[in-house]
Amino acid sequence: MTTIKAKKSLGQNFLNDESVARRIIDLVSPSRDDILIEVGPGTGVLTRKLVDRSGFVLAVEIDPRLADSLRSSLKRQNLSVITADALKLNWQSVLEDAKEKLRSLYPDQPSVKRVRIVANLPYYISTPIIEMFLSLRDHLFDMTLMLQKEVAERITTDPGTKEYGYLSVLVQYYCVASLMFEVPPSAFTPEPKVRSAVIRLKIREQPAIQVENERRFFALVRAAFSQRRKTILNNLKAGAAALKFSRPIETALEASGITPQRRAETLSLAEFASLDRELFCYT
């Protein structure tokens, strides 16, 4: 399988380092009652280890060459390979099928414990795939993702850093996000021009903060980060017409204890929640 040439148009960089693969598997530590969804299995370095330790593995690969090669080289009852774009799948149906297959493989097993994501994500499409995974959060236990280091840091960083932004708030609202380890370019074929990192996102039982309307809350957060060099006051003024605040921005900032000169990257999730309540008069 490793002779298949990577397609630049798909952002393909195949993991070729067995030690990195083992480290990821040890981090995931799958069990026989787990369903593992692997998005972008590539040449199958991780897939081979996942099927040995998981109850059922569903590999989603957009490239027909890689999907066909994986099917022919790894014939296992607890593996299913789908040729598809992960962003266009009917995931509700896919997950139900995976659960049914696991039950048929282990009829004495009472139930599926966990559905888990493992993915080596192409750099250019990592954010929309993460957003898609988060939309499936009610079905998932956790996600172990290999990303461009810059994106990994953006997701896991704390307020007050230059990396902190909309994606940080979005992910940390739903997940406990941890940066686990870095991966050098030499671990891939072809070698990318940037370093990678592995993160773990553990789905929270409840969001980190409570908000009245999640869609409106994230629209507020997006507006707050719209121009990073501008203050929170100026960014919210620019978005006021679209967001339709219920009270003046200055009044809401004061009630939240947030000075107008601060920038969005300094606000914690709790401060964003307070600002949301004050701007839309949920109190």
DRENPA-3360 file (N, C-alpha, C; in nm, 2 decimals, always signed):
BEGIN
1 = MTTIKAKK = +0.08/-0.12/+0.00/+0.00/+0.00/+0.00/+0.09/+0.13/+0.00 ~ +0.20/+0.12/+0.05/+0.28/+0.24/+0.07/+0.34/+0.29/-0.07 ~ +0.32/+0.21/-0.18/+0.36/+0.26/-0.31/+0.26/+0.35/-0.37 ~ +0.14/+0.36/-0.32/+0.05/+0.46/-0.37/+0.09/+0.60/-0.35 ~ +0.09/+0.68/-0.46/+0.14/+0.81/-0.45/+0.04/+0.90/-0.39 ~ +0.08/+0.99/-0.30/-0.01/+1.08/-0.23/-0.06/+1.19/-0.33 ~ -0.18/+1.23/-0.32/-0.24/+1.33/-0.40/-0.24/+1.46/-0.33 ~ -0.17/+1.56/-0.39/-0.16/+1.69/-0.33/-0.29/+1.76/-0.32;
9 = SLGQNFLN = -0.38/+1.73/-0.41/-0.51/+1.79/-0.41/-0.60/+1.75/-0.29 ~ -0.57/+1.63/-0.23/-0.64/+1.59/-0.12/-0.56/+1.61/+0.01 ~ -0.45/+1.68/+0.00/-0.37/+1.71/+0.12/-0.32/+1.59/+0.19 ~ -0.28/+1.48/+0.11/-0.24/+1.36/+0.17/-0.10/+1.36/+0.21 ~ -0.08/+1.32/+0.34/+0.05/+1.29/+0.40/+0.04/+1.16/+0.48 ~ +0.09/+1.05/+0.43/+0.07/+0.92/+0.49/+0.16/+0.90/+0.61 ~ +0.10/+0.86/+0.72/+0.18/+0.83/+0.84/+0.26/+0.70/+0.81 ~ +0.39/+0.70/+0.83/+0.48/+0.59/+0.80/+0.56/+0.54/+0.92;
17 = DESVARRI = +0.54/+0.61/+1.03/+0.63/+0.58/+1.15/+0.55/+0.49/+1.24 ~ +0.60/+0.37/+1.25/+0.53/+0.27/+1.34/+0.53/+0.31/+1.48 ~ +0.64/+0.37/+1.53/+0.65/+0.41/+1.67/+0.54/+0.52/+1.70 ~ +0.52/+0.61/+1.61/+0.41/+0.71/+1.63/+0.27/+0.65/+1.63 ~ +0.26/+0.55/+1.54/+0.13/+0.48/+1.53/+0.10/+0.40/+1.67 ~ +0.21/+0.34/+1.72/+0.19/+0.27/+1.85/+0.16/+0.37/+1.96 ~ +0.22/+0.48/+1.95/+0.20/+0.58/+2.06/+0.05/+0.63/+2.05 ~ +0.00/+0.65/+1.94/-0.14/+0.69/+1.92/-0.23/+0.58/+1.97;
25 = IDLVSPSR = -0.20/+0.45/+1.93/-0.29/+0.34/+1.98/-0.28/+0.33/+2.13 ~ -0.17/+0.34/+2.19/-0.16/+0.34/+2.34/-0.24/+0.45/+2.40 ~ -0.24/+0.57/+2.34/-0.31/+0.68/+2.39/-0.46/+0.65/+2.38 ~ -0.51/+0.60/+2.27/-0.65/+0.57/+2.25/-0.69/+0.45/+2.34 ~ -0.60/+0.35/+2.35/-0.63/+0.23/+2.43/-0.77/+0.17/+2.41 ~ -0.80/+0.13/+2.29/-0.93/+0.08/+2.25/-0.96/-0.05/+2.32 ~ -1.09/-0.08/+2.33/-1.13/-0.21/+2.39/-1.22/-0.28/+2.30 ~ -1.26/-0.41/+2.33/-1.34/-0.49/+2.25/-1.49/-0.44/+2.23;
33 = DDILIEVG = -1.53/-0.36/+2.32/-1.67/-0.31/+2.31/-1.67/-0.16/+2.26 ~ -1.56/-0.12/+2.20/-1.55/+0.01/+2.13/-1.57/+0.00/+1.98 ~ -1.64/+0.10/+1.93/-1.64/+0.12/+1.78/-1.54/+0.24/+1.76 ~ -1.45/+0.21/+1.67/-1.35/+0.32/+1.63/-1.38/+0.36/+1.49 ~ -1.40/+0.49/+1.47/-1.42/+0.55/+1.34/-1.29/+0.62/+1.30 ~ -1.23/+0.56/+1.20/-1.10/+0.62/+1.15/-1.13/+0.70/+1.02 ~ -1.11/+0.83/+1.03/-1.13/+0.91/+0.91/-0.99/+0.93/+0.84 ~ -0.98/+0.90/+0.72/-0.85/+0.92/+0.65/-0.75/+0.81/+0.69;
41 = PGTGVLTR = -0.78/+0.68/+0.67/-0.68/+0.58/+0.71/-0.56/+0.57/+0.62 ~ -0.56/+0.63/+0.51/-0.44/+0.64/+0.42/-0.40/+0.50/+0.39 ~ -0.27/+0.47/+0.42/-0.21/+0.34/+0.39/-0.24/+0.24/+0.50 ~ -0.31/+0.27/+0.60/-0.35/+0.17/+0.70/-0.26/+0.14/+0.81 ~ -0.16/+0.23/+0.84/-0.06/+0.20/+0.95/-0.14/+0.20/+1.08 ~ -0.23/+0.29/+1.10/-0.31/+0.29/+1.23/-0.42/+0.19/+1.22 ~ -0.48/+0.17/+1.11/-0.59/+0.08/+1.09/-0.56/-0.06/+1.14 ~ -0.44/-0.11/+1.10/-0.40/-0.25/+1.13/-0.39/-0.27/+1.28;
49 = KLVDRSGF = -0.35/-0.17/+1.35/-0.34/-0.18/+1.50/-0.47/-0.16/+1.57 ~ -0.56/-0.08/+1.51/-0.69/-0.06/+1.56/-0.78/-0.19/+1.56 ~ -0.77/-0.26/+1.44/-0.85/-0.38/+1.43/-0.81/-0.49/+1.53 ~ -0.68/-0.48/+1.56/-0.63/-0.59/+1.66/-0.69/-0.57/+1.80 ~ -0.72/-0.44/+1.83/-0.76/-0.41/+1.97/-0.90/-0.36/+1.99 ~ -0.97/-0.33/+1.88/-1.11/-0.27/+1.89/-1.21/-0.37/+1.86 ~ -1.34/-0.34/+1.90/-1.45/-0.43/+1.87/-1.48/-0.42/+1.72 ~ -1.49/-0.30/+1.67/-1.52/-0.28/+1.53/-1.46/-0.15/+1.48;
57 = VLAVEIDP = -1.40/-0.15/+1.36/-1.34/-0.03/+1.31/-1.41/+0.00/+1.18 ~ -1.45/+0.13/+1.17/-1.51/+0.18/+1.04/-1.41/+0.28/+0.99 ~ -1.35/+0.25/+0.87/-1.25/+0.34/+0.81/-1.32/+0.42/+0.69 ~ -1.31/+0.55/+0.70/-1.38/+0.63/+0.60/-1.26/+0.70/+0.51 ~ -1.26/+0.66/+0.39/-1.15/+0.71/+0.30/-1.20/+0.77/+0.17 ~ -1.17/+0.89/+0.14/-1.22/+0.96/+0.02/-1.15/+0.91/-0.10 ~ -1.03/+0.86/-0.10/-0.95/+0.82/-0.21/-0.98/+0.67/-0.25 ~ -1.05/+0.64/-0.36/-1.08/+0.50/-0.39/-0.96/+0.41/-0.40;
65 = RLADSLRS = -0.84/+0.47/-0.44/-0.72/+0.38/-0.45/-0.69/+0.33/-0.32 ~ -0.69/+0.41/-0.22/-0.65/+0.37/-0.08/-0.75/+0.28/-0.02 ~ -0.88/+0.32/-0.04/-0.99/+0.23/+0.01/-0.98/+0.09/-0.04 ~ -0.97/+0.08/-0.18/-0.96/-0.05/-0.24/-0.84/-0.13/-0.19 ~ -0.72/-0.06/-0.18/-0.60/-0.13/-0.13/-0.62/-0.18/+0.01 ~ -0.68/-0.10/+0.10/-0.70/-0.14/+0.24/-0.80/-0.26/+0.25 ~ -0.90/-0.26/+0.16/-0.99/-0.37/+0.17/-0.93/-0.50/+0.13 ~ -0.84/-0.49/+0.03/-0.77/-0.61/-0.03/-0.66/-0.66/+0.06;
73 = SLKRQNLS = -0.60/-0.57/+0.13/-0.48/-0.61/+0.22/-0.52/-0.64/+0.36 ~ -0.63/-0.60/+0.40/-0.67/-0.62/+0.54/-0.81/-0.67/+0.55 ~ -0.82/-0.80/+0.54/-0.95/-0.87/+0.54/-0.99/-0.91/+0.68 ~ -1.06/-0.83/+0.75/-1.10/-0.86/+0.89/-1.25/-0.85/+0.91 ~ -1.31/-0.94/+0.98/-1.45/-0.93/+1.01/-1.49/-0.80/+1.08 ~ -1.40/-0.75/+1.16/-1.43/-0.63/+1.24/-1.39/-0.50/+1.18 ~ -1.37/-0.50/+1.04/-1.33/-0.38/+0.97/-1.43/-0.36/+0.85 ~ -1.47/-0.24/+0.84/-1.55/-0.20/+0.72/-1.49/-0.07/+0.67;
81 = VITADALK = -1.46/-0.07/+0.54/-1.40/+0.05/+0.47/-1.51/+0.11/+0.38 ~ -1.53/+0.24/+0.40/-1.63/+0.31/+0.32/-1.55/+0.41/+0.24 ~ -1.58/+0.41/+0.11/-1.52/+0.51/+0.02/-1.62/+0.63/+0.01 ~ -1.58/+0.74/+0.08/-1.67/+0.85/+0.09/-1.60/+0.98/+0.14 ~ -1.66/+1.09/+0.12/-1.62/+1.22/+0.18/-1.68/+1.22/+0.32 ~ -1.61/+1.23/+0.42/-1.66/+1.23/+0.56/-1.76/+1.34/+0.58 ~ -1.74/+1.46/+0.51/-1.83/+1.57/+0.53/-1.96/+1.55/+0.47 ~ -1.98/+1.45/+0.38/-2.10/+1.43/+0.31/-2.18/+1.30/+0.35;
89 = LNWQSVLE = -2.13/+1.23/+0.45/-2.19/+1.11/+0.49/-2.31/+1.13/+0.57 ~ -2.41/+1.04/+0.57/-2.52/+1.03/+0.66/-2.47/+0.96/+0.78 ~ -2.42/+1.04/+0.88/-2.35/+0.98/+0.99/-2.45/+0.90/+1.09 ~ -2.57/+0.95/+1.09/-2.66/+0.88/+1.18/-2.68/+0.73/+1.13 ~ -2.70/+0.72/+1.00/-2.71/+0.58/+0.94/-2.58/+0.50/+0.96 ~ -2.47/+0.57/+0.93/-2.34/+0.50/+0.94/-2.31/+0.44/+1.08 ~ -2.34/+0.53/+1.18/-2.32/+0.48/+1.32/-2.41/+0.37/+1.36 ~ -2.54/+0.38/+1.32/-2.63/+0.27/+1.35/-2.58/+0.14/+1.29;
97 = DAKEKLRS = -2.54/+0.14/+1.16/-2.49/+0.02/+1.09/-2.36/-0.03/+1.17 ~ -2.28/+0.05/+1.21/-2.16/+0.01/+1.28/-2.19/-0.06/+1.42 ~ -2.29/+0.00/+1.49/-2.33/-0.06/+1.61/-2.40/-0.20/+1.59 ~ -2.47/-0.21/+1.48/-2.54/-0.34/+1.45/-2.43/-0.45/+1.41 ~ -2.33/-0.40/+1.34/-2.22/-0.50/+1.30/-2.14/-0.54/+1.43 ~ -2.12/-0.45/+1.52/-2.05/-0.49/+1.64/-2.13/-0.59/+1.72 ~ -2.27/-0.57/+1.73/-2.35/-0.66/+1.80/-2.36/-0.80/+1.74 ~ -2.35/-0.80/+1.60/-2.35/-0.93/+1.53/-2.22/-1.01/+1.55;
105 = LYPDQPSV = -2.11/-0.93/+1.57/-1.98/-1.00/+1.59/-1.97/-1.05/+1.73 ~ -2.03/-0.98/+1.83/-2.02/-1.02/+1.97/-2.16/-1.02/+2.03 ~ -2.24/-1.13/+1.99/-2.38/-1.13/+2.04/-2.40/-1.14/+2.19 ~ -2.30/-1.19/+2.26/-2.31/-1.20/+2.40/-2.27/-1.07/+2.47 ~ -2.23/-0.97/+2.40/-2.19/-0.84/+2.46/-2.31/-0.76/+2.47 ~ -2.34/-0.71/+2.59/-2.47/-0.64/+2.62/-2.49/-0.51/+2.54 ~ -2.39/-0.43/+2.52/-2.41/-0.31/+2.44/-2.27/-0.25/+2.40 ~ -2.28/-0.15/+2.31/-2.17/-0.08/+2.27/-2.13/+0.02/+2.38;
113 = KRVRIVAN = -2.01/+0.02/+2.43/-1.97/+0.11/+2.53/-1.94/+0.25/+2.48 ~ -1.86/+0.26/+2.37/-1.81/+0.39/+2.33/-1.80/+0.39/+2.18 ~ -1.83/+0.50/+2.12/-1.80/+0.53/+1.98/-1.69/+0.64/+1.98 ~ -1.58/+0.61/+1.91/-1.46/+0.70/+1.93/-1.40/+0.73/+1.79 ~ -1.35/+0.85/+1.78/-1.29/+0.90/+1.65/-1.14/+0.90/+1.66 ~ -1.08/+0.84/+1.55/-0.93/+0.86/+1.54/-0.91/+0.91/+1.39 ~ -0.83/+1.01/+1.38/-0.81/+1.07/+1.24/-0.68/+1.14/+1.23 ~ -0.62/+1.12/+1.11/-0.51/+1.20/+1.07/-0.56/+1.30/+0.96;
121 = LPYYISTP = -0.60/+1.42/+1.01/-0.67/+1.51/+0.92/-0.59/+1.59/+0.83 ~ -0.63/+1.60/+0.70/-0.56/+1.69/+0.61/-0.56/+1.84/+0.66 ~ -0.46/+1.91/+0.65/-0.45/+2.04/+0.71/-0.55/+2.14/+0.66 ~ -0.58/+2.13/+0.53/-0.66/+2.23/+0.47/-0.81/+2.21/+0.51 ~ -0.85/+2.10/+0.56/-0.99/+2.07/+0.59/-1.02/+2.04/+0.73 ~ -0.92/+2.05/+0.82/-0.93/+2.01/+0.96/-1.05/+2.08/+1.03 ~ -1.06/+2.21/+1.02/-1.16/+2.28/+1.09/-1.31/+2.23/+1.06 ~ -1.35/+2.23/+0.93/-1.48/+2.18/+0.90/-1.51/+2.04/+0.95;
129 = IIEMFLSL = -1.41/+1.95/+0.94/-1.43/+1.81/+0.99/-1.45/+1.81/+1.14 ~ -1.37/+1.89/+1.21/-1.39/+1.90/+1.36/-1.52/+1.95/+1.39 ~ -1.57/+2.05/+1.32/-1.70/+2.11/+1.34/-1.81/+2.00/+1.32 ~ -1.79/+1.92/+1.21/-1.88/+1.81/+1.18/-1.88/+1.70/+1.29 ~ -1.76/+1.67/+1.34/-1.75/+1.57/+1.46/-1.83/+1.63/+1.58 ~ -1.81/+1.75/+1.60/-1.88/+1.81/+1.72/-2.03/+1.81/+1.71 ~ -2.08/+1.81/+1.58/-2.22/+1.80/+1.56/-2.27/+1.66/+1.60 ~ -2.18/+1.56/+1.60/-2.22/+1.42/+1.64/-2.19/+1.39/+1.78;
137 = RDHLFDMT = -2.16/+1.49/+1.86/-2.11/+1.47/+2.00/-2.19/+1.39/+2.09 ~ -2.33/+1.39/+2.06/-2.41/+1.30/+2.15/-2.39/+1.16/+2.13 ~ -2.32/+1.12/+2.02/-2.29/+0.98/+1.99/-2.15/+0.94/+2.03 ~ -2.07/+1.04/+2.06/-1.92/+1.01/+2.07/-1.87/+1.01/+2.22 ~ -1.77/+0.94/+2.24/-1.70/+0.94/+2.37/-1.58/+1.03/+2.37 ~ -1.50/+1.02/+2.26/-1.38/+1.11/+2.25/-1.33/+1.11/+2.11 ~ -1.23/+1.19/+2.08/-1.17/+1.20/+1.95/-1.02/+1.22/+1.97 ~ -0.94/+1.14/+1.90/-0.79/+1.15/+1.90/-0.76/+1.19/+1.76;
145 = LMLQKEVA = -0.70/+1.31/+1.74/-0.68/+1.37/+1.61/-0.54/+1.42/+1.59 ~ -0.48/+1.39/+1.47/-0.35/+1.44/+1.44/-0.37/+1.55/+1.34 ~ -0.32/+1.67/+1.38/-0.34/+1.79/+1.31/-0.21/+1.87/+1.29 ~ -0.22/+1.97/+1.20/-0.11/+2.07/+1.20/-0.09/+2.12/+1.34 ~ +0.04/+2.13/+1.38/+0.06/+2.18/+1.52/+0.00/+2.31/+1.55 ~ +0.00/+2.40/+1.46/-0.06/+2.53/+1.48/-0.21/+2.52/+1.51 ~ -0.28/+2.43/+1.44/-0.43/+2.41/+1.47/-0.45/+2.34/+1.60 ~ -0.36/+2.25/+1.63/-0.37/+2.18/+1.76/-0.35/+2.27/+1.88;
153 = ERITTDPG = -0.26/+2.36/+1.86/-0.23/+2.46/+1.97/-0.35/+2.56/+1.98 ~ -0.41/+2.59/+1.87/-0.53/+2.68/+1.86/-0.64/+2.62/+1.94 ~ -0.66/+2.49/+1.93/-0.77/+2.42/+1.99/-0.75/+2.41/+2.14 ~ -0.63/+2.38/+2.18/-0.61/+2.35/+2.32/-0.56/+2.46/+2.41 ~ -0.53/+2.58/+2.35/-0.47/+2.69/+2.43/-0.57/+2.75/+2.52 ~ -0.51/+2.83/+2.62/-0.59/+2.90/+2.72/-0.62/+3.04/+2.67 ~ -0.71/+3.11/+2.73/-0.73/+3.26/+2.70/-0.60/+3.34/+2.73 ~ -0.58/+3.44/+2.65/-0.47/+3.53/+2.68/-0.35/+3.50/+2.59;
161 = TKEYGYLS = -0.36/+3.40/+2.51/-0.25/+3.36/+2.41/-0.29/+3.40/+2.27 ~ -0.19/+3.42/+2.19/-0.22/+3.47/+2.05/-0.30/+3.36/+1.97 ~ -0.29/+3.23/+2.01/-0.35/+3.12/+1.94/-0.50/+3.11/+1.97 ~ -0.54/+3.16/+2.08/-0.68/+3.15/+2.13/-0.77/+3.22/+2.04 ~ -0.88/+3.15/+2.00/-0.97/+3.21/+1.90/-1.11/+3.14/+1.90 ~ -1.18/+3.16/+1.80/-1.32/+3.10/+1.79/-1.31/+2.95/+1.80 ~ -1.22/+2.89/+1.73/-1.21/+2.74/+1.73/-1.18/+2.69/+1.88 ~ -1.10/+2.77/+1.95/-1.07/+2.73/+2.09/-1.20/+2.73/+2.17;
169 = VLVQYYCV = -1.28/+2.83/+2.16/-1.40/+2.84/+2.24/-1.50/+2.73/+2.19 ~ -1.51/+2.71/+2.06/-1.61/+2.61/+2.01/-1.57/+2.47/+2.07 ~ -1.45/+2.43/+2.05/-1.41/+2.30/+2.10/-1.41/+2.28/+2.25 ~ -1.36/+2.38/+2.32/-1.35/+2.37/+2.47/-1.49/+2.38/+2.53 ~ -1.59/+2.44/+2.46/-1.72/+2.44/+2.51/-1.78/+2.30/+2.52 ~ -1.75/+2.22/+2.42/-1.80/+2.08/+2.42/-1.71/+1.98/+2.47 ~ -1.58/+2.00/+2.48/-1.48/+1.90/+2.50/-1.38/+1.95/+2.61 ~ -1.31/+1.85/+2.67/-1.19/+1.87/+2.74/-1.08/+1.85/+2.64;
177 = ASLMFEVP = -1.00/+1.95/+2.61/-0.91/+1.94/+2.50/-0.76/+1.94/+2.56 ~ -0.69/+1.84/+2.51/-0.55/+1.82/+2.56/-0.46/+1.80/+2.44 ~ -0.34/+1.87/+2.44/-0.24/+1.84/+2.34/-0.15/+1.74/+2.40 ~ -0.14/+1.62/+2.33/-0.07/+1.51/+2.38/+0.08/+1.50/+2.35 ~ +0.11/+1.51/+2.21/+0.25/+1.51/+2.17/+0.27/+1.56/+2.03 ~ +0.39/+1.60/+2.00/+0.42/+1.65/+1.86/+0.47/+1.54/+1.78 ~ +0.45/+1.55/+1.65/+0.50/+1.45/+1.55/+0.58/+1.53/+1.44 ~ +0.70/+1.48/+1.42/+0.79/+1.55/+1.32/+0.75/+1.52/+1.18;
185 = PSAFTPEP = +0.79/+1.60/+1.08/+0.75/+1.58/+0.94/+0.81/+1.44/+0.89 ~ +0.92/+1.40/+0.95/+0.97/+1.27/+0.90/+0.89/+1.15/+0.92 ~ +0.78/+1.17/+1.00/+0.69/+1.05/+1.03/+0.59/+1.03/+0.91 ~ +0.59/+1.12/+0.81/+0.50/+1.11/+0.70/+0.57/+1.10/+0.57 ~ +0.49/+1.04/+0.47/+0.53/+1.04/+0.33/+0.42/+1.10/+0.25 ~ +0.44/+1.20/+0.17/+0.56/+1.28/+0.17/+0.57/+1.37/+0.30 ~ +0.69/+1.42/+0.33/+0.70/+1.50/+0.45/+0.63/+1.63/+0.43 ~ +0.54/+1.67/+0.52/+0.48/+1.80/+0.52/+0.59/+1.91/+0.56;
193 = KVRSAVIR = +0.55/+2.03/+0.53/+0.64/+2.14/+0.56/+0.63/+2.20/+0.70 ~ +0.53/+2.14/+0.77/+0.50/+2.19/+0.91/+0.50/+2.07/+1.00 ~ +0.51/+2.10/+1.13/+0.51/+1.99/+1.23/+0.36/+1.96/+1.26 ~ +0.34/+1.84/+1.31/+0.20/+1.80/+1.35/+0.20/+1.77/+1.50 ~ +0.08/+1.76/+1.55/+0.06/+1.72/+1.69/-0.07/+1.64/+1.70 ~ -0.07/+1.56/+1.81/-0.18/+1.47/+1.84/-0.26/+1.54/+1.96 ~ -0.39/+1.55/+1.94/-0.47/+1.61/+2.05/-0.58/+1.50/+2.09 ~ -0.62/+1.51/+2.21/-0.74/+1.43/+2.26/-0.85/+1.52/+2.30;
201 = LKIREQPA = -0.97/+1.50/+2.24/-1.09/+1.57/+2.28/-1.19/+1.48/+2.35 ~ -1.20/+1.49/+2.48/-1.30/+1.41/+2.55/-1.43/+1.49/+2.56 ~ -1.53/+1.43/+2.51/-1.66/+1.50/+2.50/-1.72/+1.51/+2.64 ~ -1.75/+1.64/+2.68/-1.81/+1.67/+2.81/-1.95/+1.61/+2.82 ~ -1.99/+1.57/+2.94/-2.13/+1.52/+2.96/-2.22/+1.64/+2.95 ~ -2.18/+1.76/+3.00/-2.25/+1.88/+2.98/-2.15/+1.99/+2.93 ~ -2.19/+2.08/+2.85/-2.10/+2.19/+2.80/-2.03/+2.26/+2.92 ~ -1.92/+2.32/+2.89/-1.84/+2.38/+3.00/-1.91/+2.49/+3.06;
209 = IQVENERR = -2.00/+2.56/+2.99/-2.08/+2.67/+3.05/-2.22/+2.65/+3.00 ~ -2.31/+2.72/+3.06/-2.45/+2.71/+3.02/-2.49/+2.84/+2.95 ~ -2.55/+2.83/+2.83/-2.60/+2.94/+2.76/-2.74/+2.91/+2.71 ~ -2.81/+3.02/+2.69/-2.95/+3.00/+2.65/-2.97/+2.95/+2.51 ~ -2.89/+3.00/+2.42/-2.91/+2.97/+2.28/-2.77/+2.95/+2.22 ~ -2.73/+2.83/+2.19/-2.60/+2.80/+2.14/-2.57/+2.86/+2.01 ~ -2.66/+2.86/+1.92/-2.63/+2.92/+1.79/-2.61/+3.07/+1.80 ~ -2.68/+3.14/+1.88/-2.66/+3.28/+1.90/-2.53/+3.31/+1.98;
217 = FFALVRAA = -2.50/+3.22/+2.07/-2.38/+3.24/+2.15/-2.26/+3.23/+2.06 ~ -2.25/+3.13/+1.97/-2.14/+3.11/+1.88/-2.13/+3.22/+1.78 ~ -2.25/+3.28/+1.74/-2.24/+3.39/+1.65/-2.18/+3.51/+1.72 ~ -2.21/+3.53/+1.85/-2.15/+3.63/+1.93/-2.00/+3.61/+1.93 ~ -1.95/+3.49/+1.96/-1.81/+3.46/+1.97/-1.74/+3.49/+1.84 ~ -1.80/+3.44/+1.73/-1.74/+3.47/+1.60/-1.73/+3.62/+1.57 ~ -1.83/+3.69/+1.61/-1.82/+3.84/+1.59/-1.71/+3.90/+1.67 ~ -1.70/+3.85/+1.80/-1.59/+3.91/+1.89/-1.45/+3.88/+1.83;
225 = FSQRRKTI = -1.43/+3.78/+1.76/-1.30/+3.75/+1.70/-1.29/+3.79/+1.55 ~ -1.38/+3.86/+1.50/-1.39/+3.89/+1.36/-1.26/+3.97/+1.31 ~ -1.21/+4.06/+1.39/-1.09/+4.13/+1.36/-1.00/+4.13/+1.49 ~ -0.90/+4.04/+1.49/-0.83/+4.02/+1.62/-0.76/+4.14/+1.67 ~ -0.72/+4.23/+1.59/-0.65/+4.35/+1.64/-0.74/+4.45/+1.70 ~ -0.87/+4.44/+1.68/-0.97/+4.54/+1.73/-1.01/+4.50/+1.87 ~ -1.06/+4.59/+1.95/-1.11/+4.56/+2.08/-1.25/+4.49/+2.07 ~ -1.28/+4.43/+2.19/-1.41/+4.36/+2.19/-1.53/+4.46/+2.16;
233 = LNNLKAGA = -1.52/+4.58/+2.21/-1.62/+4.68/+2.18/-1.64/+4.71/+2.03 ~ -1.53/+4.73/+1.97/-1.54/+4.77/+1.82/-1.59/+4.65/+1.74 ~ -1.54/+4.53/+1.77/-1.59/+4.41/+1.70/-1.74/+4.39/+1.72 ~ -1.78/+4.40/+1.84/-1.93/+4.38/+1.87/-2.01/+4.49/+1.80 ~ -1.96/+4.62/+1.80/-2.03/+4.72/+1.73/-2.05/+4.69/+1.58 ~ -1.94/+4.63/+1.52/-1.95/+4.60/+1.38/-2.05/+4.49/+1.35 ~ -2.07/+4.40/+1.45/-2.17/+4.29/+1.43/-2.31/+4.31/+1.49 ~ -2.33/+4.43/+1.55/-2.45/+4.46/+1.62/-2.58/+4.45/+1.54;
241 = AALKFSRP = -2.57/+4.50/+1.42/-2.69/+4.50/+1.33/-2.74/+4.35/+1.30 ~ -2.64/+4.26/+1.27/-2.68/+4.12/+1.24/-2.72/+4.05/+1.37 ~ -2.65/+4.08/+1.48/-2.68/+4.00/+1.60/-2.80/+4.05/+1.68 ~ -2.84/+4.17/+1.66/-2.96/+4.23/+1.72/-2.96/+4.21/+1.87 ~ -2.86/+4.28/+1.93/-2.85/+4.28/+2.08/-2.97/+4.34/+2.14 ~ -3.00/+4.30/+2.27/-3.12/+4.35/+2.34/-3.09/+4.48/+2.42 ~ -2.96/+4.51/+2.44/-2.92/+4.62/+2.52/-2.79/+4.68/+2.46 ~ -2.76/+4.80/+2.50/-2.63/+4.86/+2.45/-2.51/+4.78/+2.49;
249 = IETALEAS = -2.41/+4.77/+2.40/-2.29/+4.69/+2.42/-2.22/+4.74/+2.54 ~ -2.20/+4.87/+2.55/-2.12/+4.92/+2.67/-2.19/+4.88/+2.80 ~ -2.32/+4.88/+2.81/-2.39/+4.85/+2.93/-2.37/+4.70/+2.96 ~ -2.37/+4.61/+2.86/-2.35/+4.47/+2.88/-2.21/+4.44/+2.92 ~ -2.11/+4.51/+2.86/-1.97/+4.49/+2.90/-1.95/+4.53/+3.04 ~ -2.01/+4.64/+3.08/-1.99/+4.68/+3.22/-2.05/+4.58/+3.32 ~ -2.17/+4.54/+3.28/-2.24/+4.44/+3.37/-2.17/+4.31/+3.38 ~ -2.09/+4.28/+3.28/-2.01/+4.15/+3.28/-1.87/+4.17/+3.34;
257 = GITPQRRA = -1.84/+4.29/+3.37/-1.71/+4.31/+3.43/-1.60/+4.31/+3.33 ~ -1.63/+4.34/+3.20/-1.53/+4.33/+3.09/-1.51/+4.47/+3.04 ~ -1.38/+4.52/+3.05/-1.35/+4.65/+3.00/-1.36/+4.65/+2.85 ~ -1.41/+4.76/+2.79/-1.43/+4.77/+2.64/-1.30/+4.76/+2.57 ~ -1.19/+4.79/+2.63/-1.06/+4.79/+2.56/-1.00/+4.65/+2.54 ~ -1.05/+4.55/+2.61/-1.00/+4.42/+2.60/-1.02/+4.36/+2.46 ~ -0.94/+4.26/+2.42/-0.96/+4.19/+2.30/-1.02/+4.06/+2.33 ~ -1.08/+4.00/+2.23/-1.16/+3.87/+2.25/-1.07/+3.76/+2.30;
265 = ETLSLAEF = -0.94/+3.76/+2.26/-0.86/+3.64/+2.30/-0.83/+3.64/+2.45 ~ -0.87/+3.75/+2.52/-0.84/+3.75/+2.66/-0.96/+3.70/+2.74 ~ -1.08/+3.68/+2.68/-1.20/+3.64/+2.75/-1.21/+3.49/+2.77 ~ -1.24/+3.45/+2.89/-1.26/+3.31/+2.92/-1.40/+3.27/+2.87 ~ -1.43/+3.13/+2.87/-1.56/+3.09/+2.83/-1.67/+3.14/+2.93 ~ -1.63/+3.15/+3.05/-1.73/+3.21/+3.15/-1.76/+3.35/+3.12 ~ -1.66/+3.43/+3.08/-1.68/+3.57/+3.05/-1.77/+3.58/+2.92 ~ -1.74/+3.50/+2.82/-1.83/+3.50/+2.70/-1.97/+3.47/+2.74;
273 = ASLDRELF = -1.99/+3.37/+2.83/-2.13/+3.33/+2.87/-2.20/+3.45/+2.94 ~ -2.12/+3.52/+3.03/-2.18/+3.63/+3.10/-2.22/+3.75/+3.00 ~ -2.13/+3.77/+2.90/-2.16/+3.87/+2.80/-2.28/+3.84/+2.72 ~ -2.29/+3.71/+2.69/-2.40/+3.66/+2.61/-2.54/+3.69/+2.69 ~ -2.53/+3.66/+2.82/-2.65/+3.68/+2.90/-2.69/+3.83/+2.90 ~ -2.59/+3.91/+2.92/-2.61/+4.06/+2.93/-2.66/+4.12/+2.80 ~ -2.60/+4.08/+2.69/-2.63/+4.14/+2.56/-2.77/+4.10/+2.51 ~ -2.81/+3.98/+2.55/-2.94/+3.93/+2.50/-3.05/+3.92/+2.61;
281 = CYT = -3.01/+3.98/+2.73/-3.11/+3.99/+2.84/-3.17/+3.86/+2.88 ~ -3.09/+3.76/+2.90/-3.14/+3.63/+2.94/-3.16/+3.62/+3.09 ~ -3.10/+3.72/+3.16/-3.11/+3.72/+3.31/-3.25/+3.77/+3.35;
% end
